[in-house]
Each structure stands twice: as structure tokens, then as C-alpha cells.
Amino acid sequence: LKMGKEMLDSEIKRILRKLVEDGGKVWVAKRIGKRISYIEGLKAGKESFLPPEIIWDDGEIVVFAEKVVVNEDKEKLLEKLSQILKEKRGEPQWEPPEGSEGT
């Protein structure tokens, strides 16, 4: 059962807010070969100008953070975030709406 785009987007925002509820900042990026490219709009929290650390890297999705301590609950949130982003990856924005092929 797939969630709708709006539900996925609100779930992503909820997870990002939960990750920084104790302070800090997070950014989400994706690996493209050897490069890491930030995903625009996928960030939360207030910048503290400390060096960012990688708090999640599954080879495809990378999450950077400042002042975020990863505990068991946050590890589960990061796993869920990665899962949702991979699900969204299968639905690129440029893809035509269903039923519009060949029109």
C-alpha cells in the first residue's frame, strides 16, 4: 500500500522536525556516484555553524546534522525517512499523470 504524495511529504517533514526537537539542524542529501547532492527543501532546525556530521548513510540517502545526538528512536526515524525517500524516488516529478501516456 503506497501513501499519497502529500502524505509522504508531510511524513518527511514530521520526521525532520522530530530529529531536531532537542535542537540542532539536519539536511538530507542523495549520493550520485561519488558526489553528494543536497535535496532542496529537505532540512529542519536552526544552524549553529558547527561542522556537520553524517548521521545516516545507506549508500544512497545521506543525512547531515549539527548538534543532533542519534539515539535508538532517532535511528528508527532515519530508517523510516530513508524508506520514504526511496519510495518517492520511483515517482519522479516529470513523470506524466496516470492515463496520459501518448497524449
C-alpha positions in Angstrom: 0.0 0.0 0.0 1.6 3.2 -1.2 1.0 6.6 0.6 -0.1 9.6 -1.5 2.5 12.2 -2.4 1.1 14.8 0.1 1.1 12.2 2.9 4.7 11.2 2.1 5.7 14.9 2.1 4.1 15.6 5.4 5.6 12.5 6.9 9.1 13.6 5.8 8.6 17.0 7.4 7.3 15.4 10.6 10.4 13.1 10.8 12.8 16.0 10.1 11.1 18.1 12.9 11.3 15.1 15.3 15.0 14.7 14.6 15.7 18.3 15.7 13.2 18.7 18.5 16.1 18.8 21.0 17.9 21.4 19.0 20.3 21.2 16.1 19.8 21.1 12.3 19.5 18.3 9.7 19.9 18.3 5.9 19.1 15.4 3.6 21.2 14.6 0.5 21.5 11.8 -2.0 24.5 10.1 -3.5 25.0 10.5 -7.2 28.1 8.4 -8.0 30.9 9.9 -5.8 29.0 13.2 -5.4 26.6 14.1 -2.7 23.8 16.4 -3.7 21.5 18.2 -1.2 17.8 17.7 -1.7 16.3 21.2 -1.8 13.8 21.8 0.9 14.7 18.7 3.0 16.1 20.3 6.1 15.0 21.3 9.5 16.2 23.1 12.6 18.4 26.1 13.3 22.0 26.3 12.1 24.6 26.5 14.9 27.6 26.9 12.5 29.3 23.8 13.9 30.8 21.3 11.5 28.1 19.0 10.2 28.3 15.3 10.8 26.9 12.4 8.8 24.3 10.7 11.0 22.8 8.4 8.3 24.4 7.0 5.1 22.9 3.9 3.5 24.9 4.4 0.3 22.1 6.3 -1.4 20.5 8.7 1.2 22.8 10.8 3.4 21.6 12.9 6.4 23.9 15.6 7.8 23.4 17.2 11.2 24.7 19.8 13.6 24.2 19.1 17.3 21.9 16.1 16.8 22.6 13.1 19.1 21.3 9.9 17.5 19.6 7.5 19.9 17.6 4.4 19.2 14.4 6.4 18.5 16.2 8.8 16.1 17.8 5.8 14.3 14.3 4.4 13.7 13.2 7.8 12.3 16.2 7.9 10.0 15.4 4.4 8.7 11.8 5.5 8.0 13.0 8.7 6.3 15.3 6.7 4.0 12.5 4.2 3.2 10.1 7.1 2.3 12.6 8.9 0.2 13.4 5.7 -1.8 9.7 5.2 -2.3 9.4 8.8 -3.6 12.3 8.2 -5.9 10.2 5.9 -8.0 7.8 8.7 -8.7 9.8 11.5 -10.5 8.2 14.9 -10.8 8.5 14.9 -14.6 6.5 11.7 -15.0 3.2 12.3 -16.7 0.0 11.7 -14.7 -1.6 8.3 -15.0 -3.6 7.8 -18.1 -1.9 10.5 -20.1 0.6 8.2 -21.9 0.8 9.0 -25.6 -1.3 12.2 -25.4 
